[in-house]
Amino acid sequence: QVQLRESGPGLVKPSQTLSLTCTVSGGSITTNDYAWSWIRQAPGKGLEWMGVIVYDGSSVYSPSLKSRTSIYRDTSKSQFSLQLTSVTPEDTAVYYCARGPRYYSGRYYYMAEFDSWGQGTQVTVSS
């Protein structure tokens, strides 16, 4: 059974870069059967898909976050990571990594399609 675990700082200062890592066990991040996403939930708001990294290491981002987001991986450690630059207090959220079905160009992910999630990690942006 695949397991995902997020790790990273819980507090980031405004204008700095938020960096999180997801460690995957019990499954391969290079398989073409699945794609690996970052999702967040700000206080009082719904889940927001941020982006995905697919089997060949390429990434696709939410248009609203594309200019500030980078997702990359380390296959030797079975990890994929998120970087979000120029953060503001509006980026305060619980951040999740999750496994979803294979990505194809233009695909829209419904949250119910993600079958495995990390436990989530709280990130607060504050000075």
Order of alpha helices (4+ residues) and beta strands (2+ residues): beta-beta-beta-beta-beta-beta-beta-beta-beta-beta-beta
